[in-house]
Protein backbone atom coordinates (compact mmCIF):
# COMPACT_ATOMS: atom_id res chain seq x y z
CA UNK A 1 0.00 0.00 0.00
CA UNK A 2 2.88 2.35 -0.69
CA UNK A 3 2.87 4.64 -3.73
CA UNK A 4 6.29 4.98 -5.33
CA UNK A 5 5.62 7.06 -8.45
CA UNK A 6 4.52 10.67 -8.91
CA UNK A 7 3.59 12.32 -12.19
CA UNK A 8 4.13 16.06 -12.74
CA UNK A 9 2.38 17.45 -15.85
CA UNK A 10 4.60 20.45 -16.65
CA UNK A 11 4.11 20.93 -20.40
CA UNK A 12 1.68 23.88 -20.16
CA UNK A 13 2.61 27.19 -21.76
CA UNK A 14 1.87 29.42 -18.75
CA UNK A 15 0.34 32.14 -20.91
CA UNK A 16 -1.08 34.02 -17.91
CA UNK A 17 2.48 34.88 -16.86
CA UNK A 18 3.82 36.09 -20.20
CA UNK A 19 6.35 37.48 -20.89
CA UNK A 20 8.00 35.89 -17.82
CA UNK A 21 7.20 32.42 -19.15
CA UNK A 22 8.15 33.06 -22.79
CA UNK A 23 11.46 31.19 -22.46
CA UNK A 24 11.11 29.60 -19.01
CA UNK A 25 8.65 27.13 -17.50
CA UNK A 26 5.90 28.58 -15.29
CA UNK A 27 6.71 25.81 -12.79
CA UNK A 28 10.13 27.44 -12.31
CA UNK A 29 8.60 30.68 -11.00
CA UNK A 30 10.00 31.12 -7.48
CA UNK A 31 8.07 31.29 -4.24
CA UNK A 32 10.63 33.24 -2.19
CA UNK A 33 13.73 31.15 -2.99
CA UNK A 34 12.43 27.85 -4.39
CA UNK A 35 10.60 27.21 -7.67
CA UNK A 36 7.03 25.94 -7.59
CA UNK A 37 8.05 22.56 -9.00
CA UNK A 38 10.46 21.98 -6.10
CA UNK A 39 7.68 22.46 -3.56
CA UNK A 40 5.61 19.89 -5.49
CA UNK A 41 8.52 17.43 -5.62
CA UNK A 42 9.18 17.77 -1.89
CA UNK A 43 5.50 17.12 -1.19
CA UNK A 44 5.58 13.95 -3.31
CA UNK A 45 8.73 12.69 -1.59
CA UNK A 46 7.15 13.35 1.81
CA UNK A 47 4.33 10.99 0.73
CA UNK A 48 6.77 8.22 -0.20
CA UNK A 49 7.42 8.85 -3.90
CA UNK A 50 10.77 7.56 -5.20
CA UNK A 51 10.28 7.95 -8.97
CA UNK A 52 9.43 11.43 -10.23
CA UNK A 53 7.96 11.47 -13.74
CA UNK A 54 7.88 14.85 -15.46
CA UNK A 55 5.71 15.27 -18.57
CA UNK A 56 7.46 18.13 -20.33
CA UNK A 57 7.14 20.17 -23.51
CA UNK A 58 9.13 22.70 -25.50
CA UNK A 59 10.93 25.40 -23.48
CA UNK A 60 10.94 23.20 -20.37
CA UNK A 61 14.65 22.46 -20.24
CA UNK A 62 15.00 24.61 -17.13
CA UNK A 63 13.05 21.98 -15.17
CA UNK A 64 15.40 19.23 -16.33
CA UNK A 65 18.40 21.40 -15.48
CA UNK A 66 17.04 22.18 -12.02
CA UNK A 67 16.82 18.52 -11.06
CA UNK A 68 20.07 17.54 -12.75
CA UNK A 69 23.41 17.49 -10.95
CA UNK A 70 25.27 20.81 -11.34
CA UNK A 71 28.91 19.71 -11.19
CA UNK A 72 30.44 23.15 -11.84
CA UNK A 73 28.19 24.94 -9.34
CA UNK A 74 28.80 22.32 -6.63
CA UNK A 75 32.57 22.44 -7.19
CA UNK A 76 32.52 26.23 -6.96
CA UNK A 77 30.48 26.24 -3.75
CA UNK A 78 32.74 23.60 -2.22
CA UNK A 79 35.91 25.49 -3.12
CA UNK A 80 34.52 28.64 -1.47
CA UNK A 81 33.54 26.77 1.67
CA UNK A 82 29.84 27.54 1.23
CA UNK A 83 28.75 24.29 2.85
CA UNK A 84 25.16 25.28 3.61
CA UNK A 85 24.47 26.38 0.05
CA UNK A 86 26.13 23.23 -1.27
CA UNK A 87 23.83 21.08 0.86
CA UNK A 88 20.82 23.07 -0.36
CA UNK A 89 21.72 22.36 -3.98
CA UNK A 90 22.51 18.68 -3.38
CA UNK A 91 19.26 18.10 -1.46
CA UNK A 92 17.04 19.15 -4.39
CA UNK A 93 16.87 15.45 -5.33
CA UNK A 94 17.61 13.30 -2.25
CA UNK A 95 19.53 10.02 -2.55
CA UNK A 96 17.31 7.14 -3.68
CA UNK A 97 14.99 9.37 -5.71
CA UNK A 98 15.12 9.23 -9.53
CA UNK A 99 13.77 11.59 -12.19
CA UNK A 100 12.26 10.58 -15.54
CA UNK A 101 11.43 13.11 -18.26
CA UNK A 102 8.87 12.36 -21.00
CA UNK A 103 8.11 14.81 -23.82
CA UNK A 104 4.44 15.53 -24.57
CA UNK A 105 4.61 16.17 -28.30
CA UNK A 106 1.27 18.02 -28.46
CA UNK A 107 -0.50 20.10 -25.83
CA UNK A 108 -3.68 18.02 -25.75
CA UNK A 109 -4.67 18.62 -22.15
CA UNK A 110 -4.12 17.23 -18.67
CA UNK A 111 -5.62 13.87 -19.50
CA UNK A 112 -3.23 13.41 -22.41
CA UNK A 113 -0.27 14.46 -20.23
CA UNK A 114 -1.17 11.79 -17.66
CA UNK A 115 -1.55 9.22 -20.46
CA UNK A 116 2.00 10.04 -21.60
CA UNK A 117 3.22 8.77 -18.20
CA UNK A 118 1.82 5.25 -18.75
CA UNK A 119 5.10 3.63 -19.92
CA UNK A 120 6.88 4.87 -16.77
CA UNK A 121 4.06 4.19 -14.30
CA UNK A 122 3.06 0.76 -15.59
CA UNK A 123 0.46 -1.08 -13.51
CA UNK A 124 1.06 0.77 -10.22
CA UNK A 125 -1.12 3.24 -8.35
CA UNK A 126 0.41 6.71 -8.61
CA UNK A 127 0.25 10.38 -7.68
CA UNK A 128 -0.49 13.28 -10.01
CA UNK A 129 0.55 16.73 -8.79
CA UNK A 130 -0.08 20.09 -10.46
CA UNK A 131 2.75 22.34 -9.35
CA UNK A 132 0.87 25.61 -9.76
CA UNK A 133 -1.52 24.50 -7.02
CA UNK A 134 0.74 25.22 -4.05
CA UNK A 135 -0.69 23.78 -0.83
CA UNK A 136 0.55 24.58 2.65
CA UNK A 137 -0.58 21.45 4.49
CA UNK A 138 -0.07 22.92 7.96
CA UNK A 139 0.82 19.90 10.12
CA UNK A 140 1.23 17.45 7.22
CA UNK A 141 1.62 17.91 3.44
CA UNK A 142 -1.63 17.48 1.52
CA UNK A 143 -0.41 14.47 -0.45
CA UNK A 144 0.68 12.69 2.72
CA UNK A 145 -2.80 13.30 4.13
CA UNK A 146 -4.30 11.75 1.01
CA UNK A 147 -1.94 8.79 1.24
CA UNK A 148 -3.32 8.10 4.71
CA UNK A 149 -6.80 7.84 3.17
CA UNK A 150 -5.45 5.64 0.37
CA UNK A 151 -3.86 3.26 2.87
CA UNK A 152 -7.21 2.87 4.59
CA UNK A 153 -9.41 2.39 1.50
CA UNK A 154 -6.99 1.30 -1.27
CA UNK A 155 -8.66 3.28 -4.03
CA UNK A 156 -8.35 6.53 -6.00
CA UNK A 157 -8.43 9.75 -3.98
CA UNK A 158 -8.88 13.30 -5.29
CA UNK A 159 -8.10 16.46 -3.33
CA UNK A 160 -11.09 18.79 -3.21
CA UNK A 161 -11.83 22.23 -1.86
CA UNK A 162 -15.01 24.26 -1.48
CA UNK A 163 -14.97 27.31 -3.76
CA UNK A 164 -17.34 30.28 -4.14
CA UNK A 165 -20.37 29.38 -6.26
CA UNK A 166 -19.43 31.98 -8.86
CA UNK A 167 -16.05 30.27 -9.39
CA UNK A 168 -17.27 26.73 -10.11
CA UNK A 169 -16.92 27.34 -13.87
CA UNK A 170 -13.14 27.25 -13.45
CA UNK A 171 -12.97 23.75 -11.93
CA UNK A 172 -14.04 20.14 -12.16
CA UNK A 173 -16.93 19.91 -9.71
CA UNK A 174 -17.97 16.75 -7.86
CA UNK A 175 -21.23 15.56 -6.39
CA UNK A 176 -20.59 13.30 -3.44
CA UNK A 177 -21.98 11.17 -0.64
CA UNK A 178 -20.24 11.68 2.69
CA UNK A 179 -18.24 8.79 4.13
CA UNK A 180 -16.65 10.54 7.10
CA UNK A 181 -15.32 13.93 8.24
CA UNK A 182 -13.84 15.64 5.18
CA UNK A 183 -14.17 12.43 3.15
CA UNK A 184 -16.84 11.46 0.64
CA UNK A 185 -17.48 9.12 -2.27
CA UNK A 186 -17.76 10.80 -5.66
CA UNK A 187 -21.03 10.09 -7.47
CA UNK A 188 -20.63 12.45 -10.42
CA UNK A 189 -18.08 14.85 -11.91
CA UNK A 190 -18.69 17.80 -14.21
CA UNK A 191 -15.94 19.82 -15.88
CA UNK A 192 -16.39 23.60 -15.53
CA UNK A 193 -20.17 23.75 -15.09
CA UNK A 194 -22.14 26.98 -15.24
CA UNK A 195 -22.80 28.29 -11.70
CA UNK A 196 -26.54 27.91 -12.11
CA UNK A 197 -26.14 24.27 -13.21
CA UNK A 198 -23.59 23.11 -10.60
CA UNK A 199 -24.98 20.73 -7.97
CA UNK A 200 -22.18 21.52 -5.50
CA UNK A 201 -19.24 23.84 -4.94
CA UNK A 202 -16.75 21.04 -4.19
CA UNK A 203 -13.90 21.55 -6.66
CA UNK A 204 -11.12 19.15 -7.63
CA UNK A 205 -7.69 20.74 -7.17
CA UNK A 206 -4.22 19.67 -8.22
CA UNK A 207 -3.61 16.49 -6.19
CA UNK A 208 -4.68 13.00 -7.30
CA UNK A 209 -4.06 9.39 -6.32
CA UNK A 210 -5.08 7.21 -9.25
CA UNK A 211 -5.16 3.52 -10.08
CA UNK A 212 -3.63 2.38 -13.40
CA UNK A 213 -7.13 1.71 -14.77
CA UNK A 214 -7.17 5.41 -15.63
CA UNK A 215 -4.77 4.82 -18.53
CA UNK A 216 -7.12 2.48 -20.43
CA UNK A 217 -9.93 4.96 -19.90
CA UNK A 218 -7.82 7.91 -21.06
CA UNK A 219 -6.89 5.93 -24.15
CA UNK A 220 -10.60 5.86 -25.09
CA UNK A 221 -11.45 9.40 -23.95
CA UNK A 222 -12.46 11.79 -26.73
CA UNK A 223 -11.53 15.45 -26.71
CA UNK A 224 -13.80 17.41 -24.42
CA UNK A 225 -13.81 20.96 -23.05
CA UNK A 226 -11.38 23.22 -24.88
CA UNK A 227 -10.71 20.53 -27.49
CA UNK A 228 -8.48 18.71 -24.99
CA UNK A 229 -8.44 15.24 -23.46
CA UNK A 230 -9.79 15.93 -20.00
CA UNK A 231 -8.65 13.90 -17.01
CA UNK A 232 -12.04 14.67 -15.46
CA UNK A 233 -13.83 12.80 -18.28
CA UNK A 234 -11.74 9.67 -17.72
CA UNK A 235 -12.30 9.81 -13.96
CA UNK A 236 -16.04 10.17 -14.62
CA UNK A 237 -15.89 6.94 -16.63
CA UNK A 238 -13.93 5.27 -13.82
CA UNK A 239 -16.79 6.01 -11.40
CA UNK A 240 -18.77 3.27 -13.15
CA UNK A 241 -16.07 0.70 -12.28
CA UNK A 242 -14.29 1.77 -9.09
CA UNK A 243 -14.84 3.81 -5.97
CA UNK A 244 -13.24 7.26 -6.16
CA UNK A 245 -13.00 9.31 -2.98
CA UNK A 246 -12.95 13.08 -2.49
CA UNK A 247 -10.79 14.34 0.37
CA UNK A 248 -11.00 17.86 1.80
CA UNK A 249 -7.39 18.38 2.81
CA UNK A 250 -6.30 20.41 5.82
CA UNK A 251 -4.30 23.41 4.71
CA UNK A 252 -4.22 26.49 2.54
CA UNK A 253 -4.12 26.35 -1.25
CA UNK A 254 -2.58 29.07 -3.38
CA UNK A 255 -3.60 29.16 -7.03
CA UNK A 256 -0.21 30.10 -8.45
CA UNK A 257 -1.57 29.77 -11.96
CA UNK A 258 -3.07 33.21 -11.29
CA UNK A 259 -1.03 36.33 -10.66
CA UNK A 260 -2.92 37.24 -7.48
CA UNK A 261 -2.58 33.73 -6.05
CA UNK A 262 1.12 33.76 -6.89
CA UNK A 263 1.64 37.09 -5.11
CA UNK A 264 -0.27 35.88 -2.06
CA UNK A 265 1.90 32.77 -1.87
CA UNK A 266 5.10 34.81 -1.99
CA UNK A 267 3.89 37.13 0.78
CA UNK A 268 2.69 34.37 3.10
CA UNK A 269 5.67 32.09 2.53
CA UNK A 270 7.94 35.10 3.00
CA UNK A 271 6.33 35.71 6.38
CA UNK A 272 7.29 32.15 7.40
CA UNK A 273 10.78 32.08 5.91
CA UNK A 274 13.37 31.42 8.65
CA UNK A 275 15.85 33.97 7.28
CA UNK A 276 13.44 36.70 6.15
CA UNK A 277 10.30 36.55 8.26
CA UNK A 278 11.09 39.23 10.86
CA UNK A 279 12.51 41.80 8.43
CA UNK A 280 9.79 41.14 5.87
CA UNK A 281 7.05 41.53 8.47
CA UNK A 282 8.55 44.83 9.58
CA UNK A 283 8.72 45.99 5.96
CA UNK A 284 5.04 45.15 5.41
CA UNK A 285 4.07 47.02 8.58
CA UNK A 286 5.86 50.09 7.33
CA UNK A 287 4.29 49.73 3.90
CA UNK A 288 0.75 49.49 5.27
CA UNK A 289 1.45 52.43 7.58
CA UNK A 290 2.38 54.50 4.53
CA UNK A 291 -0.85 53.50 2.77
CA UNK A 292 -2.94 54.40 5.81
CA UNK A 293 -1.15 57.68 6.40
CA UNK A 294 -0.02 56.66 9.88
CA UNK A 295 3.51 57.06 11.28
CA UNK A 296 5.93 54.18 10.71
CA UNK A 297 7.07 52.20 13.70
CA UNK A 298 10.59 53.32 14.56
CA UNK A 299 13.33 50.81 13.94
CA UNK A 300 15.62 49.81 16.80
C-alpha positions, 0 to 999 in steps of 0.5 A, spaced: 500 500 500 505 504 498 505 509 492 512 509 489 511 514 483 509 521 482 507 524 475 508 532 474 504 534 468 509 540 466 508 541 459 503 547 459 505 554 456 503 558 462 500 564 458 497 568 464 504 569 466 507 572 459 512 574 458 516 571 464 514 564 461 516 566 454 522 562 455 522 559 461 517 554 465 511 557 469 513 551 474 520 554 475 517 561 477 519 562 485 516 562 491 521 566 495 527 562 494 524 555 491 521 554 484 514 551 484 516 545 482 520 543 487 515 544 492 511 539 489 517 534 488 518 535 496 511 534 497 511 527 493 517 525 496 514 526 503 508 521 501 513 516 499 514 517 492 521 515 489 520 515 482 518 522 479 515 522 472 515 529 469 511 530 462 514 536 459 514 540 452 518 545 448 521 550 453 521 546 459 529 544 459 529 549 465 526 543 469 530 538 467 536 542 469 534 544 475 533 537 477 540 535 474 546 534 478 550 541 477 557 539 477 560 546 476 556 549 481 557 544 486 565 544 485 565 552 486 560 552 492 565 547 495 571 550 493 569 557 497 567 553 503 559 555 502 557 548 505 550 550 507 548 552 500 552 546 497 547 542 501 541 546 499 543 544 492 545 537 493 538 536 497 534 538 491 533 530 489 535 526 495 539 520 494 534 514 492 529 518 488 530 518 480 527 523 475 524 521 468 522 526 463 517 524 457 516 529 452 508 531 450 509 532 443 502 536 443 499 540 448 492 536 448 490 537 455 491 534 462 488 527 460 493 526 455 499 528 459 497 523 464 496 518 459 504 520 456 506 517 463 503 510 462 510 507 460 513 509 466 508 508 471 506 501 468 500 497 472 502 501 479 497 506 483 500 513 482 500 520 484 499 526 479 501 533 482 499 540 479 505 544 481 501 551 480 496 548 485 501 550 491 498 547 498 501 549 505 498 542 508 499 545 515 501 539 520 502 534 514 503 535 506 496 534 503 499 528 499 501 525 505 494 526 508 491 523 502 496 517 502 493 516 509 486 515 506 489 511 500 492 506 505 485 505 509 481 504 503 486 502 497 482 506 491 483 513 487 483 519 492 482 526 489 483 532 493 477 537 493 476 544 496 469 548 497 470 554 492 465 560 491 459 558 487 461 563 482 467 560 481 465 553 479 466 554 472 473 554 473 474 547 476 471 540 475 466 539 480 464 533 484 457 531 487 458 526 493 456 522 498 459 523 505 463 517 508 466 521 514 469 527 516 472 531 510 471 524 506 466 522 501 465 518 495 464 521 488 457 520 485 458 524 479 463 529 476 462 535 471 468 539 468 467 547 468 459 547 469 455 553 469 454 556 476 446 555 475 447 548 473 452 546 478 450 541 484 455 543 489 461 547 490 466 542 491 472 543 486 477 538 484 484 541 485 491 539 483 492 532 487 490 526 485 491 518 487 489 514 481 489 507 479 492 504 473 485 503 470 485 510 468 490 509 462 485 504 459 480 509 460 484 515 457 486 511 451 478 511 449 477 518 452 475 523 446 476 530 446 472 534 451 472 541 453 477 546 450 478 541 445 483 537 450 483 530 453 480 531 459 482 527 465 475 529 469 472 525 463 476 519 464 475 519 472 467 520 470 468 513 466 472 510 472 466 512 477 462 506 473 467 501 475 471 503 481 470 507 488 473 514 487 473 518 494 474 526 495 478 528 500 477 535 503 485 536 505 487 540 511 491 546 509 491 552 505 491 552 497 494 558 493 492 558 485 499 560 483 496 559 476 493 566 477 497 572 478 494 574 485 494 567 487 502 567 486 503 574 489 499 571 495 503 565 496 510 569 496 507 574 501 505 568 506 511 564 505 515 570 506 512 571 512 514 564 514 521 564 511 526 562 517 531 567 514 526 573 512 520 573 516 522 578 521 525 583 516 519 582 511 514 583 516 517 589 519 517 591 511 510 590 510 508 594 517 511 600 514 508 599 507 501 598 510 502 604 515 504 608 509 498 607 505 494 608 511 497 615 512 499 613 519 507 614 522 511 608 521 514 604 527 521 606 529 526 601 527 531 599 533 
